[in-house]
Amino acid sequence: PVVFTNHTRYDLYAQAYLPLLPEEISDTMLETYMPPFCDAVNMVISPSPGMEKILRELQVKSHVEVIPNGVDMQRFQKITPLARADFHFADDDILLIYAGRLAPEKNLDLLLKAFNGAAQAVPNTRLLLLGDGPSRDKLTEQASQSKTAERIHFVGMVDYEKMPAYLAMCDAFVTASVTEVHPLSVIEAMGAGLPIVGIESPGVGDSIEDGISGFLSENDLAAFTAKLTRLCLDADLRQRMGKAAREASG
């Protein structure tokens, strides 16, 4: 038996890495290729309902089984956080964390712009970016030119064993990616009790209940900044959403 599991937003990756290719052409190519490919295999797996919907929009008629990736949540739910003092952070600093590739498809330029807006309204807010990738130099340059450059921290690659402790140290997880299909980093952060600020899209939208376990925004700078700022301003809201996120992750 041949099983095809679709874990990539090929349509959006084409836009990110082939910007000169018109969206209509990339969509047409996928609509031409995906249905017969899926018909030729014995089973098609999607890790989320949102990704199944995308396959249907690409005219895939085959049966699609939704099977999420598993995450060992215990290691994220029962962990001692890193000491803030070791990073020269104050106890009352609001630490926002992103973990993942630093790459074009992650929409990180919007995240940095939104943080710059939120951080000017909430002076004790900091942003930690864990990970590395082809966009690091560009993003570092963008961050250095912002008014809140000293509060943006590029941590780099982190051993996966240390990830739960990094998450536990922080107050909220932030992502502007719209290319996720089953965002493990978001689910892990929820397990660590962090509220999420993300963009309404397959994967992230499947994981977060807007206003309950976090905030979902349109893919728009003003809207994303507004929701990020609101969460930074309200400690009680962060606590309630973090508790709901942990319960939802189970």
matplotlib code that plots the C-alpha trace (Angstrom):
import matplotlib.pyplot as plt

x = [0.0, 1.1, 0.1, 0.5, 0.5, 0.2, 2.0, 2.9, 0.9, 2.4, 0.3, 1.7, 5.3, 5.2, 4.3, 7.0, 9.9, 8.8, 7.4, 7.6, 5.2, 1.7, -0.6, -3.1, -0.5, 0.8, -2.8, -3.6, -0.5, -1.6, -5.2, -3.9, -1.4, -2.9, -6.2, -4.7, -1.8, -4.2, -6.3, -3.2, -2.3, -4.1, -4.7, -4.4, -3.7, -4.1, -2.9, -5.7, -9.3, -8.0, -5.5, -8.3, -10.3, -7.4, -7.1, -10.8, -10.3, -7.6, -10.3, -9.0, -12.0, -10.3, -11.1, -8.9, -8.2, -7.5, -4.7, -3.0, 0.7, 1.2, 2.9, 4.2, 2.5, 3.8, 7.2, 5.7, 3.1, 5.4, 8.6, 10.6, 11.0, 14.4, 15.4, 14.7, 17.7, 20.0, 18.9, 18.8, 15.0, 12.9, 10.1, 7.6, 8.8, 6.2, 8.1, 6.7, 8.2, 8.3, 9.9, 10.5, 12.3, 13.3, 12.1, 10.0, 6.9, 6.7, 5.6, 8.1, 8.5, 4.9, 5.5, 8.4, 6.4, 3.5, 5.9, 7.4, 3.9, 2.9, 6.2, 5.9, 2.6, 3.8, 7.4, 8.2, 7.5, 10.3, 10.3, 12.4, 12.9, 14.1, 15.4, 17.4, 16.9, 17.6, 15.8, 17.8, 20.1, 17.3, 15.2, 18.1, 18.6, 14.9, 14.9, 18.0, 16.2, 13.1, 12.5, 12.4, 15.5, 17.0, 14.0, 14.1, 16.3, 17.4, 18.2, 19.2, 19.0, 17.9, 18.2, 14.7, 15.2, 15.4, 12.3, 9.8, 11.8, 12.1, 8.4, 7.6, 9.7, 7.5, 4.1, 2.7, 3.5, 3.3, 3.3, 2.2, 2.6, -0.2, 1.5, 1.0, -1.0, -0.6, 1.6, 3.5, 5.2, 1.8, 0.5, 3.6, 3.3, -0.3, 0.8, 3.2, 0.3, 0.9, -1.9, -1.3, -1.5, -1.7, -3.4, -6.7, -5.5, -5.5, -3.5, -3.3, -7.0, -7.7, -5.6, -6.7, -10.2, -10.3, -10.9, -10.5, -7.1, -5.6, -6.3, -6.7, -6.2, -6.7, -3.4, -3.3, -0.7, -3.1, -5.4, -2.5, -0.9, -4.1, -4.7, -1.0, -1.2, -4.4, -2.9, 0.3, -1.8, -3.9, -2.2, -5.4, -6.4, -3.1, -3.5, -7.1, -6.1, -3.0, -5.1, -7.6, -4.7, -3.2, -6.5, -7.2, -3.8, -4.5]
y = [0.0, 3.5, 6.3, 10.0, 12.3, 16.0, 18.2, 21.2, 24.2, 23.8, 26.7, 29.2, 27.8, 28.5, 32.1, 32.4, 30.9, 31.6, 35.2, 35.8, 32.9, 34.2, 32.8, 31.7, 29.6, 27.8, 27.1, 25.7, 23.5, 22.0, 21.5, 19.7, 17.5, 16.8, 15.0, 12.3, 11.9, 11.3, 8.9, 6.9, 6.1, 3.9, 6.4, 10.2, 11.5, 15.1, 16.2, 18.7, 19.4, 22.7, 20.9, 18.5, 21.6, 22.9, 19.5, 19.7, 23.2, 21.7, 19.4, 16.3, 13.9, 10.9, 9.9, 11.9, 10.6, 13.2, 11.9, 14.6, 14.2, 13.0, 15.2, 14.0, 16.7, 15.5, 17.0, 20.4, 20.3, 19.4, 21.4, 23.8, 27.1, 28.6, 31.4, 34.8, 36.3, 34.1, 36.1, 39.5, 39.6, 41.1, 39.2, 41.6, 41.5, 40.1, 37.5, 36.6, 33.6, 32.2, 28.9, 27.6, 28.2, 31.8, 31.5, 33.5, 31.2, 32.0, 35.7, 36.9, 40.4, 41.0, 39.5, 41.9, 44.9, 43.9, 43.5, 46.9, 48.4, 46.4, 47.0, 50.8, 50.6, 48.1, 49.0, 45.9, 43.5, 41.4, 39.0, 35.8, 34.1, 30.5, 28.8, 29.6, 29.7, 31.5, 34.7, 35.3, 37.9, 39.8, 39.7, 40.7, 43.7, 44.6, 44.2, 46.4, 49.3, 49.2, 51.4, 48.4, 46.6, 46.1, 44.0, 41.6, 38.6, 36.1, 33.1, 30.7, 27.0, 25.4, 21.7, 20.2, 18.9, 22.5, 23.7, 23.1, 25.1, 28.0, 28.0, 27.7, 30.9, 32.9, 34.5, 33.9, 32.2, 34.3, 33.3, 35.1, 32.0, 31.1, 28.0, 25.6, 22.4, 21.0, 23.4, 21.3, 24.4, 26.0, 22.8, 22.4, 26.0, 25.3, 22.3, 24.6, 26.8, 29.7, 31.6, 31.9, 34.9, 33.7, 34.3, 32.6, 29.9, 26.1, 24.5, 27.4, 28.0, 24.4, 24.6, 27.9, 29.0, 32.7, 34.6, 31.4, 29.8, 32.8, 35.3, 34.7, 37.6, 38.4, 38.4, 42.2, 44.2, 46.5, 43.7, 41.4, 44.3, 45.2, 41.6, 41.3, 44.5, 43.6, 40.3, 42.1, 44.7, 42.1, 39.8, 38.2, 37.5, 35.8, 33.6, 32.6, 31.9, 30.0, 27.7, 27.1, 26.4, 23.8, 22.1, 22.2, 20.7, 17.5]
z = [0.0, -0.8, 1.7, 0.9, 3.9, 3.0, 5.5, 3.4, 2.0, -1.5, -2.7, -0.2, -0.3, -4.1, -3.4, -0.8, -2.8, -6.3, -6.0, -9.8, -10.4, -10.6, -7.9, -10.5, -12.3, -9.1, -8.1, -11.6, -11.5, -8.1, -9.2, -12.3, -10.3, -6.9, -7.8, -10.0, -7.6, -4.7, -6.8, -7.5, -3.9, -1.4, 1.3, 1.7, 5.2, 6.4, 9.8, 10.3, 9.1, 7.7, 5.4, 4.3, 3.3, 1.2, -0.6, -1.4, -2.8, -5.0, -6.4, -4.6, -4.5, -2.9, 0.7, 3.1, 6.6, 9.2, 11.6, 13.7, 14.6, 18.1, 20.7, 24.1, 26.2, 29.6, 28.9, 28.3, 31.0, 33.9, 33.6, 35.6, 33.7, 33.0, 35.4, 33.9, 35.7, 33.7, 30.6, 32.4, 32.2, 35.0, 36.7, 35.4, 31.8, 29.4, 27.3, 23.9, 22.2, 18.7, 17.9, 14.4, 11.1, 10.2, 6.7, 4.2, 4.6, 8.3, 7.7, 10.4, 8.9, 9.9, 13.4, 13.9, 12.8, 15.1, 18.0, 17.4, 17.6, 20.7, 22.5, 22.1, 23.9, 26.5, 27.4, 29.4, 26.5, 24.9, 22.0, 21.8, 18.5, 18.7, 15.6, 12.5, 8.8, 5.5, 6.6, 9.8, 8.4, 6.8, 10.0, 12.2, 10.0, 10.1, 13.9, 14.3, 12.5, 14.7, 17.7, 20.0, 18.7, 22.2, 23.1, 20.2, 21.0, 18.4, 20.5, 17.6, 17.6, 20.9, 21.8, 21.7, 25.2, 26.5, 24.6, 27.4, 29.9, 27.4, 26.8, 30.6, 31.2, 28.8, 28.9, 25.4, 22.1, 18.9, 15.2, 12.1, 9.8, 7.5, 6.0, 8.9, 8.5, 12.1, 14.0, 16.6, 18.0, 18.8, 20.4, 22.5, 23.7, 24.6, 26.6, 28.5, 29.4, 27.0, 25.2, 21.5, 19.1, 15.5, 12.2, 11.2, 8.8, 8.4, 11.2, 13.5, 13.2, 13.9, 17.1, 18.7, 19.8, 19.3, 22.6, 24.7, 24.3, 22.4, 19.7, 16.0, 13.7, 10.0, 8.0, 8.5, 10.4, 12.2, 13.3, 14.5, 16.4, 18.1, 19.4, 20.4, 22.3, 24.1, 25.3, 26.5, 28.5, 30.4, 32.8, 33.9, 30.4, 29.7, 32.7, 31.7, 28.1, 29.1, 31.4, 28.6, 26.1, 28.4, 28.8, 25.1, 24.3, 26.3]

ax = plt.figure().add_subplot(projection="3d")
ax.plot(x, y, z, "-o")
ax.set_aspect("equal")
plt.show()
